[in-house]
């Protein structure tokens, strides 16, 4: 199959999935009756149920099993917090404007589209230019404002809608801005991630955890990104649900107590080196990856394994899931290591979970900006003796010498590092005075030996004080769900042998929006009463269901329920026993009316398998 | 007890509750290390778990049991939607500004504070003025901009912080405003309620429900309210979680199929008349209330009962819960009836759930603004013959007569009501011409009989088309949770007989943030291993726990866990059997290590009661 055909197949498949999703209200373009807003989508009833199931399992798998501290912080965030985190200054995309209409575009998108179009459609393209365009595509994310602008100029790229000239690229901050309170003096933003809410609470959470490391905090919530021009449908949206974990750990000990439980697990990894050498992803046991230093530390590796288990458990195909390591240039300067869980869908490999060792960056930033030390303490078994520098300015003498500038001189003296202080001590002992630059005065002053005493003292320390490292797995819930739709969707011919293809989502029961449907075989009051009795017993055991008493043919009703990914259908064809049909095999068993709710509950909860109940109950052939 | 003492007691109680909540991180003032932001709070670990349990039960009690369609829409909302709903124009509070500092206050708060202070503290107050101030307090919510301004002037109210003069009151819109996309041309707001997301999707949801009424849609999500100056701590915040239900029903038939299941339920109601006559709330069976027309209809009554069951099940005291009917003047003009579930706490009776019959208002507003008809259809068993007015303008003649104004005349003719049209018909038949006012031209024209034909025709109608009524129960989750804290909090003396009082939250197991603690009686490796084994089996059955292996005394550790409202404590005092202690009775039973997880699971899930297991297992006396 050639590349063009493959692209067409992918697009046809995506069209079938998205069409089914939209028709069955898994999602709805938000505010549709008003023409919609790009990048905003609603979860309709089945989509909302899938999301709620994914989040419930996330809580079970991470928060409950790992004893994490879950918090829930507001989306509205004052500027000072996002200034500290760097988002006010750096959370930007480069934008160009149509110089006539004012319409905005992402600069990199236009360059990308230009290069792709040329490569695919310009048959007169020189080999040299083709190679250049391919190179541009490869380094697109690294291009500066000026470099992108130069490309747009040299390729003569114009506004796609009007062919008008474009402005130079300039950064646009992607946060939704607002104002807190009526004064207009307190700028705020809708948070671009949930993590900051955890970082600013570190001190309280550490205390709550008995002042012990390691521990993890978690948060599920909305995050916002005011995209310049959202594309890629459900994968690039302006408001989305994030589930984030911040695992705080001693930077000197990133081992994990439960690592041995998962060390034999192997999954696809695409290492930094393999990417450079253009080698494919390899299945590596995580224990080996950590041992060989491919993955930086046990805790990072532990979370990669837990993410792998989470994603495959909800129905992501393990062969279309890989962990790609960040290149040094795409990783934040402070990060120790970073791996993205990428899931392959018809849009390419999509980053769905980022797992980063962010070192001490975030806690340090908030310590610096807030003045509250976000640190951990480790008590030594017995006090340790350490040599400490002691700088004692003699305020009286300094006051006489410097008058109004005294305070600045004192502060500058106290702020000296060890090397500088010991040099001054030596100079003072040798010459009786020393030249000293006071930055806040922007001049040199002369310090005499009676103005300061500098010494080294032996002090007893009872504890080590340090800023913990943060290991952050961050889940884009909407993207995971979209990929899950693609991985579980398939079609099969209708029973009547015609051309019609029926759609099925093979969701695991855990994730299915509804666990079963209840269908009276024919419209009749007796069967309907049985159906309602079964419905009540399903509610009693907490199994969600949909009852369909329309006169539509049973085959058509099965097709409807398959299209919602409902794993089981109960068909009422008598008043004493009913059949249970499994979605993918289409096989049926016969069960007593009074037993059926608990049978369905056991299979959906995973207490029994479909094979178990097939063995226990008679097969029904329709 | 006099009123002042009662106030002091309430404040002391509130202080004890809030202090415990904050110390144990049920909540945390958001962005605390940066000085916080008024009206924004985080849920810390136990608070977040309580919230997540309340929401899970809400989903079970409403969405699952009533087969509702749950949706999940974005918070960012374009202006057009909130223009249609009326929020852009009317979601305001009246504000005054300190004329020197620019600080803003809610006008009604200042007047309220002034009146209360005068009444309580001014011992020279004349009986006449006291009566006036009491009247102002009673009608405060109804005062207009001008009336409030006049009160502020005549009482000489100044800015509380500076005593500076105040501006006249003016409306401040309470929505957080933002801009969607980079152009600055698409204003948007953070939604003030989740309901609009459901209304704009009515057409799709109705289709999803098989084009059948009644059905209900539900949404849980964040809502935002940019308060002028938030007070009352956790009860008046700028971002909060709402859970809203929109039940769509035929306006001609508001009966409810499950009404008989709850019609005997009785609870406190404070009717419109009882409020006017200053009579106390009465316990009335909801069946009687609907029958006597106290509650407008069965569906409204059904939801009141379901709300009562929900609130009391999570732990709200039924004697401090009442349903207060809105007075005609506090209800929106379109509403048919409205009841607030109010919960008494130390701040007074607090509106926690609003249950309103909003008639067809919302769907009509969005129909008008979007041009998409949000209507339902009822097929008649057989077609009905109806007389229909037919107005047929003769465009050729009108064109000749009115040239460029033809379109306006045609539209005006077509827009005539039945009465006006039949009068014109009579005039045309009698005189051959008629005077006709065209509003869009702002003048009268002469219509001749050859310019329009007006007739009544018998047409067959196959269906009735109508706008459904909406019955809306809307839950303020944060307020409910705060009241729950107050209703479940109590203190008891420490065991050692000293003065110390220990704090307890008597949360039902369903709601408790953690279901049990695991405590080795003394620090020893064997007991710790047993504790970890029990912890693993608790995780396996899905029971959240906290393990406490600190060397603190067992009594102190029980006190800590009581303060978090943990219902059960497992104490490891041997390697074969352990004790289970119930929080409120402090009684203990002895259970085998291998059985303990399932015993705790059964009592927390409600499969057995504490009395059941007390009977089954030997009592342990420590």
Interface residues (C-beta under 8 A of the other chain):
Chain A: X24 X25 X28 X30 X31 X32 X33 X34 X37 X38 X40 X41 X42 X43 X44 X45 X47 X48 X49 X51 X52 X56 X59 X60 X64 X65 X67 X69 X70 X71 X72 X73 X74 X75 X76 X77 X78 X80 X81 X95 X102 X103 X104 X172 X176 X177 X178 X179 X180 X181 X182 X183 X186 X188 X190 X197 X200 X201 X203 X204 X205 X208 X210 X217 X222 X224 X226 X227 X228 X229 X238 X239 X366 X369 X370 X371 X372 X374 X539 X542 X544 X546 X550
Chain B: X24 X25 X28 X30 X31 X32 X33 X34 X37 X38 X40 X41 X42 X43 X44 X45 X47 X48 X49 X51 X52 X56 X59 X60 X64 X65 X67 X69 X70 X71 X72 X73 X74 X75 X76 X77 X78 X80 X81 X95 X102 X103 X104 X172 X176 X177 X178 X179 X180 X181 X182 X183 X185 X186 X188 X190 X197 X200 X201 X203 X204 X205 X208 X210 X217 X222 X224 X226 X227 X228 X229 X238 X239 X366 X369 X370 X372 X374 X539 X542 X544 X546 X550
